Amino acid sequence: MAENEPMRPAASQQQSQDEIAHEQAYVDGVYARLDEASKVARSLVAEGHARASIGHEGALVERDAMVYQASKRLAALDAAHDGLVFGRLDRIDGEARYIGRIGVRDAEREVMLVDWRAPAAAVFYQATAQEPSGVVRRRVLRSRGELVVGVEDDLLDADNAPDDMVVVGEGALLASLSRARDATMHSVVATIQKEQDEAIRSPSRGATTIGGGPGTGKTVVALHRAAYLLYTDRRRFESGGVLVVGPSGIFMNYIDRVLPSLGETSVTLRSLGEVVDGVKAARHDVGAVAAVKGSDRMQRVLARAVRADAPDAPDEFRYFYRDDVLRLERRDLSGLRRQLLGGGQRRNRAYPKVKGQLIDALWRQVTGPRALEDGKEEFADELQTSDQMIEFVDAWWPVLDAIDVWRWLRDPERLARFADGLLSGDEQRLLLASWAEADDVAVEDVPLIDELRYLLGEVPAEYSDDEADVPKQLMSFERAEREDARTRSEQLRATQSIEDDGYAHVLVDEAQDLSPMQWRMLGRRGKYSSWTIVGDAAQSSWPLPDEAARARAAALDGKPEHTFRLSTNYRNSAEIYDFAADVARLAVPDPDLPDAVRRTGVRPRHEVVESGRLLDSVRDAVADIAAQVEGTVAVVTASARRDRLANDLAETLGAYGRRVSVLDGLDTKGLEFDGVVVVEPDQITEESEAGWRTLYVVLTRATQLLTSVGTSRDWLDRIEQ
């Protein structure tokens, strides 16, 4: 029920069924029109393919354009099919306006369904009992496929409501809060609240920051904002591209259905480990290693690396020409290297100049009369095609991929040279240990590889053996095919051109976790773009917030910022969040603590057991929670313990299928579960400098039930002090 909503007698069961039947009749008409639109789109696809038989180039271009546009329309229609109609507004003037995932018109071009992003739909989210804005009743339709299974009403203006107006249910928002969670995030387009809608519809220019504590809907609001921007300025954002970046592959899979369900299928979703094309990482480094790799000191380490000799590069060049023996020694080659890299020249971009510089240096040594008589032009012609010269250039100045240079760092002597005065001996040893496997790329390595791509520069086209450029914005099935091909490839290589990195809009979730190097990586993608930034400082896993703040400011490069704070926790019961808030107060000074709106009467449970009873107690806790909730259950522990615990619980996990999963604290970022079992909380708090903040994240993943099981209670004692 909306705040201060006027009371009316509850609708009878028969009245409720009559209202559902009435809405079903209207929804059937909308789906009939949707089916007609789908048939038209399919016929256009077929017609486009048929045009290829005409046989001339113009027909092929026309075919491609027609098939692309029709296929895109068909994908949007298909994606919006489930729950197509979700809202109705009954206005004071007697008009009934239906709201849906996309806009639909009847055969006479009259509006049957208003797209939720259209200005005409804004009042659906902004009207309140205090300011009804001409709305008498707001209705949310709950559907399963094409079938209307229920309605929930908010009566906003009782004084102007007809006497025969029926009001059904307890209110759409409260009804949605009790829904069981499954393995994916769902659109909340039907239950967006006023403060959320204001963030969604904020100005498209600059950076929009969406803050607030756990459970306030920051992520789903940001995704709805991406869909809104595409609707309001499709040419700009679809042609330039929208990049959505999240903390992990688990999280990206969780949100994967939200934008398609809102009619958008052209957005690029990447986890932080997948931002660089050709590189895919899922493993996180331990906190101490992540802190070194993420530090802004690493950019200077990498800048030294790209200017260094390649391993096994020759340190001299000798050439016999006419009567002269020409030689370039180590000192000469070092001087030439400095010249080639002078003025900030990128290494790969300098490649075409290498032969010329070498030839000039060698010509200055020529003294023989025959050679001088023939002149420099003939000298240059001979060396340009000399096998000896070609082999030397390829060895001394090879065209490098970022992965090549990244691999140089695992040589202790080279790393010591690059890191001198920047990283301590202990920090260097941490890095070397993390790179023990040849191509075991961690999520924290990806921004280092990206930094190297830019320091090296674009490989000149005439020296590149890459495949022809591939458009960045692909249909969803094309993206899936490229991801499959990348997974099958045994070669690790950052293949995408740096010229293709820019987007029109960048949306970054869990931004409080980004290291300076990750901010640099995303800043390159959003140099000329608008941004949506989602985060909460109390949930940060990055230990040096001031350093990250400077990197964030550099990435945004003075863009105007629009800041929104979401103040209501819709996820957690008040009993769970009140306890989690005590952890937040230990984790950070003055945390942003939203108000939890829902009470269940069930407080969190905490068990302290002997070590020999730990696994049995965890199994019992999982069974107890799974018996009480219909949705998902997470078993969360410290990163170092996760794999072993998953193995120990294999039989239990098999019994519950996808309902139960074992995760570490970082993996839970952005997710929510009906129930959470926290295993050995003290190990989570002790695992890193951000341990208490990580525990806060873990506790706030639970919507209904929360249990902790551990062999110590130090963490509880600290909370209860």
N, C-alpha and C positions, 0 to 999 in steps of 0.2 A: 504494500500500500504506500502511495506517495505520502511524503510528510504533510501533516495537517489535512489529509484528504477527507472530505465530508463522508460520513458514514451512510450506508444504505443497507436495507435488508439483503442478505445473501441470496443470490439467485437459486431457485430450486433446481433439482437435477434435470427436470423436464425442460425448464427454461434454458439451462446450459446446453442441453442436447439440441434444442431448437436453434440456438445461436451458432453452434458448430455446424449444423446442417446448412444454415443460411450462408455462412462463410465458405463452406465447401462448394456451394453452387457458384459463387463468384470465382473462387480459386480455379475451379474446373474450366471456366471461361478463359482465364488468363493462360492456363497451360495449353488450351486449344490454340490460342494465338501464338504461343511459344513454339508449338509443334509446326505451325505453318511457317514461321520464320526459319526454323531449322531446315525444313524442306527446301525453302528458297535458297538457303546457304549451300545445301548439298548440291542443288541443281547448278549453282554458279560454279562450284568446284568441278563438276562434271563438264560444264560448258568450257571452262578454262582449259582443262586437259584436252578437250576436243580441238581447240584452236591450234594446238601444236601440229596438227596434221596439215595445216595450210602450207607450211614448209618454208616461210620466210622469217627473217630475224624479228621483224616487228610483231609478228604473231606470237613468237616465243616470249618476247618481253611482255606482251599483253597477257599471255597465259600466266606467266609467273606472278604478275601483279594481281590478277583476278583470283588465282588460287590462293595466294597468300592472304589477301583481305578476307575472302570468303571462309577460309580455314580458321582464321583468327576469330571471326564472328561466330562460327560454329563452335569453337572451343569455349568462347565466353558463354554462349547459350547453354552448352552442356554443363559447364562448371556451376552455373547458377541454378540448375534444375531443382536440386533438393532444397526445400524450404524457400522457394522462390518468393512467395508472398508471406510477409511476416508481420505487417503492421496495418492498422487502420486508424484514421483520425475522423472523429465525428465533430464537425465544426458548428459554431453557434448559428451559422447561416443555413444549416441543414445539409451541407455537402459532406459526403463520405469520401475520404481520400485514402487510397490504398498505397502502402509503401512496400518496396521489394528490393531484391538484390540487384536487379537491372530494370531499366524502363521498358514498358510494353504498351503499344497502342493497338486499338481495334482497327477493323477494316476501313472505318471512316477517319482514321488518324486521330481519334480522340484518345486521351490518356486513360489507360486502364490501370497502370501501375507506375508509380513514381519511383525513379531510382533514388536510393537512400542518400546519395551524394548530392542530389539536385537541391537548389535553394528552396524549392517548394516542400522538401522533406525535412528541412532543418527544424521546423517547429515540433516535429515528432520527438526530438531529443531535448529541445530547449524549453518546452512548455512545462510549467509546474502548477501546483494548486495555488501558489501565491501569485503567479503570473501565467494564467492559462493561455494567453495569446490567441484567444478566439477558439480554443479547443475545449469541448465539453467532455468528451471521453476519448482516452487513448487505449487502443486494444492491441495486444500482441497475440498473433496466431502461432500456436505450436504445431508443427507438422512433422510427419514421418514420410519422406518422399513427397508424393502429391496429396497425401491424405492429411486433412486437418484433424488433429487428435485433441485439441484443447484451445481455449482462449483465456487470456488473463487481462483484466481491465483495470485502468486507473481512472477514476472519476475526478476530473480536474475542476469542473465548474458546475456544482450541484444546483445553483440558483437558476441556471439556464438549461438544465437537463429536462427533456420531456418526461412526463409522468410515467410513460410506458418504457423508458430506456432501461434495459437490463444491464446490470454490472456483475461480472462473473469473476470469481477467483480472489486470490489474496494479493494480487499485484505481480506484474511480470518479473520484476527484478528479484524479489524474494523467492519466487518459484524457481528461477534459474539458478539461484545460489545453492539449492539443495540437490541439483542434478549430479549424478555420479560422473566422475572423471574417467576418460579412457586414454588411449595412447597418443592422442593428438589434440592440439588446441582447436577450439571452435570459434567461429565468428560470434561476436556479441552484438552484432549490428541491430538486433531487435531490442536490446536492453541498455544501450549506451545512455549514460547519464549526462546531465547538463555540463558539468565541469570537464568531462571527457570529450564531449562534442566540441567544446570551445577549443580544446587542443587539436582535435582532428581538423577543424576548419581554420586554423591559424594561417597567417600570411605565408605564401609559398616561398618568398625570398628570404635569404639569410638562413639562420639556424634556429630551429624550434627545439627547445629542451623540455622534456617531459620528465619531471621528478616525482618523487613520492615513495613511500615505504612499500613493503611487500604486499601483494594482493590487491593493489589499487588499480590494476588493469593497464599499466604503462605499456607493456609489450603489445597487447591487442589493440590499444588505442593508436599506437604508432603504426601498426600494420593497416588499420582502417584509414589512417592519414595518408599512407602511400596510395591506397586505392582512391581516396578522395582527390589527391593531386593529379593522378592519371585521368580522372574524370574531368576535372576542371581545366586542365591544360594538356590534353593528350598529345598534341603534336610535339610539344617541348619535352615532356617527360618520357614518352615512349621512344622518340627518336634518339634522345640522349641517353636513355637507360636509367633504371632505378635499381640501385644495389642495396640489398638488405643483408647486413652482417650480424651474426650472432656468435655466442661464445663456443658452441660445440656442434658437432654433427648430430648428436642426440637432440639438441634444441632445435636445429634446423628441420629435422624430420618432424618434430612436434608441431611446428608452426606451418608446415608445408601446405596444409589445406586451406589456411585462412584466406589468403588473397584469391586463389581460384574460386572459392565459394562466394567472393564478393565481385566476381566477374572479371578478375585480372589474372592473366596467364603469362604476361610478358616481363615479369620482374625477375631479376637475377638474385637468387638466394645463395649465400656462401657463409660457411663458418670461418672463423679466424684462421683456421688451418688450411683453407681452400681459396683464399683471396687471390693468390698468385696462380695464374693458369699454368698447368703442367706440374704443380706441386700439391700434394694432398697429405695433410698431417692430422692425426687425431690424438696422439700421445702428448701429454703435458710433462714438462720438466718439473722436478721438485722445486719448491719455493726458492731456495737459495740460488739455484741455476737460473730459474726464470728471472730473478731480480737482476742478475748480471746481463743476460741476453737482452732484457728489456730496457736497460739503462741507456740514456742518451750518449754515454761514453762509447757505446758500441759503434755509433756512426763514425767516430774518429778512427777506431780500430779498423773498420772496413775501408775507410778512405785510404789508409796506409796500404792495406792489402792490395787494392786495385792498381796501385802505382808500383808494386814490387815486381821483380823478375818472376816469370813463371818457373815452376820447378824444372830443373834440368835444362834451363835455357842456356845456350852457349854464351861464353863470356869473352869471346874474341871472334873476329872474322878476318880471314886472309884470302887474298885474291891476286892471281898473277895476270897482269895485263901488259902486253907488249914487252917493254924492257923493265917494268916496275913490279915490285912486290908490295902490294897495298895491304895495310893491316889496321883494323880497328880493335883496340884492346878494351879491357873492362872500364877504364876511366873514360875512354872515348864513348863507349856505348851508354854509360851512365849519363854523360852530358847530352847525348842525343835523346835519351829517354826524357830528360827534364825539358828539352825543347819541345818534343812532341806533346807533352802533357802540360805545357805552359798555357797560362790564361784560362785554366779550368777546362781544358779540352778533355773530353771523355775518351777513355782508352780505345774502345772499339771504333769510335768515329775517326780516330787518328790513323787507323790501319791503312787507308789508301795513300797516306803521306809517307809511310815508313820507307818504301824503296827510294823515293826521291831524296829524303834526308840522308839515307845511307850513301846514295850515289854522289850527292854533293860533298859529303865528308871524304869519300874516297877520291874524288876528282881533285880535291885540294892537295892530295899526296902525289899526284902524277907529275913526273919530271922528265920522263923519257921523250926524246925529240919525235919519234914516230907517233907516240900517243898524242902529243901536243899538236902535231901536224894534222892528225885525223880529227881532232876536236872533241869537245864534250858531248856533242849530239851523238856521234857514233859510239862513244864510250857508254853513254846512257842506254842506247839501243841494245848494246851487247849485254849489259848487266840486267836490263829489264827482263830479258828472256833466258837468262842464265839459270840452269838448274841449280847450281850452287847457291846463287842469290835467293832463288825462290825457296829452297829448303831452309836456308838460314832465316829468312823473314818468318816463315811458318813456325820455326822453333823459337825465335827470339821474341816475336810479337804475334803470338797466335790470337785469332779472334776467339774471345772467351764468352762462355755462358756463365751466368751468376753461380750456377751450381759448381762450376770448375773452381772458382775462387773460394766459395764456401768450403769446399773440400780442402783447400790449402790450410785452413785454420786448424785442422786436426794434427798438423805437424808441430810438435812442441817448440822447436827452434824458431819456426816462422811466426807462430802465435806470440812467442816472447818478444820478437822484434816488433810486431805490429802493436802489441799491447803495452810496450814499455812506457811507464809513467802514467798509464791510464787504468790498467787492471793490476791488482795485486797478484802475487804468486799463488795464493789460495784460490782466487777467482779464476785464474788461468787453469789451475788443476781441476776445478769444477767443470769448466767448459770442456776440457779434454776428455774427462770421464763421461760427459753427456754425449760425446761424439764417438763413442767406442765402436758403434756399428757404422759401416761405411755409408749407407744411405738411409739411416734411421732418422728421419726428419721429425722433430718435435714441433708442436704448434708455435713455440717461441722462436724456432729457427726461420719460420716463414717470413717475418718482417726483415730479418737479416738478408735473406736471399733477395727480397724485393729491393732493399737498399742497394745491394750490389748490382742489380739490374740497372738502376738509375746512375750509379757511379760509373759503370762500364759504358753505358750508352747503347743506342740502337746499333745492332750489327748492320753494316752497310748492305743494302739490298743485293748488290752485285756479288757479294761474298757470302750470302746466306743460302743455305740449302734447305730452309724451312719450306713447308708447303705454302701454297698461295694463302693470302689473308682470308680469314674466316670471319664473317660478321659477328659482332659481339651479341647482338640481340637475336636470339634464336627461338623457334617454337619449342614448347616444352619437350616434345619427343626428340627433337634434335639435340637439346641440351642433355637429355638422358643418354642418347647414343654417344655423345662426346665424352660424358663421364664414364661410360662403360669402357670406351676405347682407352681412356686415360688409365683406368684401373688395370686393364690388361697389359699396358705397356710396361716393359721392364726398365726402360730408360727414364731416369729422373732428370727432367730438364724444364727450366722455366721458359716456356715456348711463346707466350703471348708477347706481342710487341708492346713496348711502353707507350706507343702512340695511341693504343686502344684502351688505355686504363681509365680515362675520364668518364664520369657519369653526370647526368643532369640532377640526380638526387641521390644522396647517401643516407641510409637509415642504419644507425648502429645501436644495438641493444647491449645491455649490461656494460655501458660505457665506463662505469666506475672501475672496471677491471683492466682497462687498457693500459699497457705500458707505453712509455714515450716512443719506442720503436714501432709499436702497433699504431699509435696515432700518426706517425710519419707515413706509414704504409697506407692508411685510410685517407690521410690528407692529400696524397697524390691523386686518389680516385675522385676526391671532392673539391679539387682546386677551384673549379668554376661552377660548382653545383650548390644547390640548397641542401640543407641537412635536417634530419630529425635525430635527436640524441636522447637516449633513454638511460636513466641510471639512478642509483641511490647510494650515497657515500657509505652508509652503514653496512652495505653488503659488499664492499670492495675487497678484492683479493690482492690488489697491488699495494706494496708496502710503502711507497714513496709518493703520496698524493700531490705534493707541491711540484715535483718533477713532472708528473703526468699532466698537471694543470698547465704548465708552460708549453708542453707539447700539444695539448689540446688547443690552446690559444693560437699556436703557430699553424695548426692544421686548418683552423677556421679563418685565419688570416684577416681578422678585423670584420668579419661578416656581422651584420646586426643580429641580435639574439632575441627571441621571444620565449619567455620562460613560463611554464605551467606546472603547478603542483597539484597532484591528485591526492585527496585527503582522506578517502574512505577505503578501508580494507574490506573487499568483498570476498576474499578467498578463505581466510582463517576464521574459525569460531573465535569469539572473544576470549574463551578460556585458554585456547592455544596461544593466541597472540599476546595476551597479557603476560604469559610466561616468557615468550620469545622476546618481548620488549625489555624484560629485565636483563636478558643476555645482550641486547643491543646497547643498553646503557653501560655495560661493562666493556663493550667492544669499541665504542667511539664516544667522544663527548657530544652531547646535545644531538642525539639521532633524530631523524625525521620519523615520528611514530604516528601512523594514521589511525583513524577510529575504526575498530571492527564493529560491523553492524549486526552480527548474527550470534546468538547464543544457543548452545546445545545442552548445557548442563553437564557436559562431560569434560573433566579436567585431564591434562596429560598425566600419564603414568610413568614412574621411574623405578626401575629395578636394579639393585646392586647385588651381584651374585658372585659365588666363587668361580675361579677361572675354569674349573672342570665342568661347570654347569652353564657356561656362557652359550654355547651353540644350541643346547636344548632349550634354553630360555628364549633365544632368538626365534627358534622354530615355533615355540608356543606363542610368542607375541605375534608372529606373522599369521598363524592359524586363527588366533583370536580376532585380529583386526579384519582379516579376509572374510570371516564369518559374519561380521557386523556391517560391512560396506559392500556395495555392488561394484565399485570401480577399482581403481589401481592402488597398489601398495608399493612403497619404496623402502628398501633396506639400505641404509646409508651408513658408511663408515669412512675411516681415514683412507687416503689414497694408497698408502703403502699396504693396507690390509685388504683392499677391495678384491683383488683377484683370488686371493686365498679364501676369503669368505664366500665368494661366488662358487668356488669349487666345493667348499664344505656344504653349501646349501643347494647343490645341484639337484638333488632329488626333490627337495621342497619346491624349487623353482619350476621343475618339470611338472609338478602336480597342478600348479596354478597357471601355467602358460604365460601369456603376455601380461597378466594382471599384476605379477610381482617381478620386480627387478632389483638388482644390486648395483648401487652407484656410489661414487665418492662425492664429496661436497661440491666440487667444481662442476661435476656432471649434472647436478640438480638445478643449476642456474636457470631461471626462467620457467621451470616446470612446476607442476602441482599434482598432488595425489590425494585420494580420499584418506589414506592412512600412511603414516611414516613410522618406521622402526629405526631408531638411531642406535648404532652399535659402538660401544666404547667412546662416548663423547669426549672424554679427557684426551684421547689420542687425536681427535680432530682439533681440539684447541691447542695442542702442543706441536702440531705438524708444521706450522709456519707462523710468521709474525702476524698473519691475518687470520689465525686459527679461530678466535672468538667471533670475528665477522663471518667466517665460513659456517660456524655452528649456528649463528643467527639465520643465515640463508637456509640451512637444512631444516631447522625447526619450523620455518614459515612456509615450507612446501606442503604441509598437511592441512587439508580442508576440514576434516571431521575428527580423526583420531590420531594421537601422537603417543608413542611409547619409547622410552629409552631403556637400553639394557647395557650394563657395564660392570667391570670388576672394580671400579673405584668411584668415589663420589666427590672428588675434589672440586669439580666444576659446579656441582649442586651447592656445596658449602660456600663457594664464592658468591653464588647468586643469592643465597639466603642470609649472607652477612648483613 
